[in-house]
Amino acid sequence: MLHPEPTASPVFGTTGWGSASACGPNGGNCVEVNLTVPGRVGVRDSKRLTGDVLLNFDATSWNKFLHRAREGNFDLG
């Protein structure tokens, strides 16, 4: 099965995207993050590489999100 080429983001392009190793080789229900633009963080759905970037955080907001996630503020259980 051929997969379409990822859509180039006007800010982040097509390279520099990565996801957690726990996502596995086929993406799963994960997000991809791009840290290649100084001061910005792009987030997109790993299943929709041809779609738009979902979120475009500034670095401060991204770090606050990571801190709260590590504290368990977003746990569903």
NUZA-42815 format. One record per residue (C-alpha): residue in one letter; x, y, z. Coordinates in nm, 3 decimals, m for minus. Example, Ala and Ser with C-alpha at 12.3 -4.5 7.8 and 13.67 -1.06 7.14 Angstrom:
BEGIN
{node 'A' {1.230 m0.450 0.780}},
{node 'S' {1.367 m0.106 0.714}},
! end
This chain:
BEGIN
{node 'M' {0.000 0.000 0.000}},
{node 'L' {0.140 0.341 m0.094}},
{node 'H' {0.127 0.615 0.165}},
{node 'P' {0.083 0.973 0.047}},
{node 'E' {0.371 1.210 0.098}},
{node 'P' {0.339 1.423 0.413}},
{node 'T' {0.206 1.770 0.347}},
{node 'A' {0.464 2.043 0.392}},
{node 'S' {0.372 2.281 0.670}},
{node 'P' {0.441 2.644 0.581}},
{node 'V' {0.620 2.681 0.916}},
{node 'F' {0.768 2.334 0.980}},
{node 'G' {0.805 2.172 0.636}},
{node 'T' {0.802 1.792 0.595}},
{node 'T' {1.114 1.699 0.795}},
{node 'G' {1.192 1.698 1.165}},
{node 'W' {0.874 1.527 1.282}},
{node 'G' {0.901 1.259 1.551}},
{node 'S' {0.687 1.066 1.797}},
{node 'A' {0.743 0.870 2.116}},
{node 'S' {0.902 0.528 2.079}},
{node 'A' {0.593 0.380 2.249}},
{node 'C' {0.391 0.468 1.936}},
{node 'G' {0.550 0.183 1.744}},
{node 'P' {0.645 0.168 1.378}},
{node 'N' {0.299 0.232 1.230}},
{node 'G' {0.194 0.545 1.420}},
{node 'G' {m0.101 0.422 1.624}},
{node 'N' {m0.297 0.684 1.819}},
{node 'C' {m0.008 0.922 1.860}},
{node 'V' {0.098 1.272 1.784}},
{node 'E' {0.415 1.384 1.613}},
{node 'V' {0.614 1.681 1.734}},
{node 'N' {0.846 1.909 1.540}},
{node 'L' {1.111 2.110 1.724}},
{node 'T' {1.305 2.239 1.422}},
{node 'V' {1.183 2.601 1.433}},
{node 'P' {1.346 2.801 1.715}},
{node 'G' {1.089 2.905 1.974}},
{node 'R' {0.803 2.707 1.813}},
{node 'V' {0.666 2.352 1.853}},
{node 'G' {0.442 2.190 1.590}},
{node 'V' {0.204 1.904 1.674}},
{node 'R' {0.017 1.686 1.424}},
{node 'D' {m0.179 1.358 1.419}},
{node 'S' {0.049 1.066 1.327}},
{node 'K' {m0.235 0.911 1.122}},
{node 'R' {m0.287 1.226 0.912}},
{node 'L' {0.056 1.318 0.781}},
{node 'T' {m0.105 1.484 0.482}},
{node 'G' {m0.318 1.706 0.705}},
{node 'D' {m0.238 2.035 0.866}},
{node 'V' {m0.034 2.095 1.178}},
{node 'L' {m0.288 2.074 1.460}},
{node 'L' {m0.116 2.306 1.702}},
{node 'N' {0.166 2.553 1.681}},
{node 'F' {0.289 2.626 2.035}},
{node 'D' {0.540 2.879 2.149}},
{node 'A' {0.820 2.714 2.348}},
{node 'T' {0.697 2.847 2.685}},
{node 'S' {0.345 2.707 2.638}},
{node 'W' {0.485 2.372 2.522}},
{node 'N' {0.708 2.344 2.829}},
{node 'K' {0.411 2.424 3.057}},
{node 'F' {0.207 2.153 2.883}},
{node 'L' {0.487 1.896 2.925}},
{node 'H' {0.527 1.986 3.293}},
{node 'R' {0.154 1.943 3.360}},
{node 'A' {0.146 1.615 3.163}},
{node 'R' {0.436 1.476 3.367}},
{node 'E' {0.248 1.570 3.685}},
{node 'G' {m0.046 1.358 3.563}},
{node 'N' {m0.288 1.647 3.513}},
{node 'F' {m0.421 1.493 3.192}},
{node 'D' {m0.443 1.128 3.302}},
{node 'L' {m0.781 0.972 3.227}},
{node 'G' {m0.772 0.711 3.501}},
! end
